[in-house]
């Protein structure tokens, strides 16, 4: 489960994004399980983007 505050990296194992964010790190800002793209991430490059769980990998969990 991904939670607000978790630090992530965009991995996009299923190649669903256009590739420009692959390898970019960020922090989860919002999770809306009813959305098509439920995870809103503030990326380290200054962008704010929404992703699916399959496009992200947790590198540091806020709950740990």
Secondary structure, 3 states (H helix, E strand, C coil): CCCCCCEEEECCCCCCCCCCCCCCEEEEEEECCCCCCCEEEEECCCCEEEECHHHEEEEECCCC
